[in-house]
Amino acid sequence: TGSLPDSSEHTTFAKVYATDTTLITTTPTRKIIVIKLAPPTSLTTQMLESGSVLLQWIDKSKNETGFSIEKSNDEINFSQVAIAPANAQSIVLNGYLKTMRYLFRVRAIRGNIIGSASQVVPAVYRTGIVIKSNPAGAQVSCNNRLLGITPLTIDTITSSMALLFNMRSPMDSTVFRYTYYPQFGMIDTISHVFAAPNWVTIFTSDTVWEFNAPGKNGVFLKLGKVFSASSTKKDSVDLFYRSNTFDLTSAAELAALSRTTKFKVATESNLFDGADSPAQDATWVKSFLYSVTNYVYVFDADSHYSKLVISQKGGGTTGKPAWVILKWMYNTRVNDLNF
């Protein structure tokens, strides 16, 4: 039946003739339907956000009862994972990992008859790299071409390509990526942490207790030290923790201390975001609340700027004195706004 068209119907007959070639009888014995089950064409795959795979194809067979969906991890061994109904031209398969690469093909079927397979098509969620830096806002370039500003996602990196992270001197740095394989459809993350500028010192305090509680309650920003806010330390305390209003306050607000400190609450909470301090002016205040979650710009009696954040806090209930632990970046240069 190789020359007969697909889906055509034919009937065979048994004929009996007399010796003179006269036809005596004709009996139809079997109807034949030609089934060729042409393979589907134009197969495509798409990994969906849900972790499912969408397969689409063009149906080229005329008398299938369904389509066998086959999957492989090596393009050699295939197994059936689903059956689509007759005349279908798409199917969604669930439960597939976005970080894996899968291979699919489709066959038309009719009962036990299996047609030829479509082309093999891989299903890949995405080939890309998420690039981050701390602080954010670094320029990322590759082969002298700017890729963007962190954080960003790019799809054009191949293996063994050098990425240059550039913030500002002296925070410039170069990072290399050696083992990225986009053919596997993985999303990788590259992160780079910039060192603090060489004119900035980072401090984390001991516990700073509220003023009326036992324990040290005054902070000296320049040395990263915590002292008791008393007259013996009047020249070594920039701020203290005031217990009646639960705020951190300029040392000069306490009669025994001498150093005046000013504050301005920032709009961001990431101490290492690379933002510079605004200049100290009349809008700066002498205290900020214990409840502040953003970092705070600080200007001390020696005209040094800091960026300070409450990294931990607790207490503040009956019988439990309030306390905080502070973290700050101290600019060692006088009247310098840069961080």
ZIKA-V737281 format. One line per field, one symbol per residue. ss: DSSP state (2 for helix, 1 for strand, 0 for the rest). psi: psi as a letter, one per 40 degrees, with the letter a starting at -180 (. if undefined). burial: # if it has 16 or more other ideal C-beta (glycine too) atoms within 10 Angstrom, else .. A space follows every 50 residues. Layout:
BEGIN
ss=???
psi=???
burial=???
END
This chain:
BEGIN
ss=00000000111111111000001111111111100000001111111000 00111111000000011111110000001111111000011110000000 11111111110011111000111100011111110000111100111110 01110000000111110000001111000002220011111110000001 11110001100000000111000011100022200000111100001111 22200000000111100000000000000000001011100000011110 000011111111110010010011111111100000000
psi=edeiiieiiihiihhhiideehhdihhhdhhhhhhdgiiiifhiihhide eihhhiihheiefieahhhiiieeedhiiheihiiieieiihhifhhdei hihiiiiiihbehhiiiiihhihhdihihhhiihiieihhihfehhdahi iihieehiifhhhhhhcihfeiihhihdfhgdeefihihhihhiiiieeh hhihiihhiideiiiieihhddefihihgidefdeehdiihhddefihih deehdeidhhhiihhieiehdfeeiiiiihaeeiieiiidehdiihhiha eefiiihiihdiiaaeihegiiiihihihhhehhfhei.
burial=.................................####.##..#.#.#... ..#.###.####.#.#######.....#..##.#...#..#.#..#.#.. ##########....#.##..#.###.###.###.#..###.#....#..# ......#.....#####...#.....#..#.#..##.#.#.#.#..#..# #.#.#.#####....#######.####.#...##.########..##### ##.#..#.#.####.#....##.##.#..#...#..##.#.#..###### #..#######..#.#.....###########....#..#
END
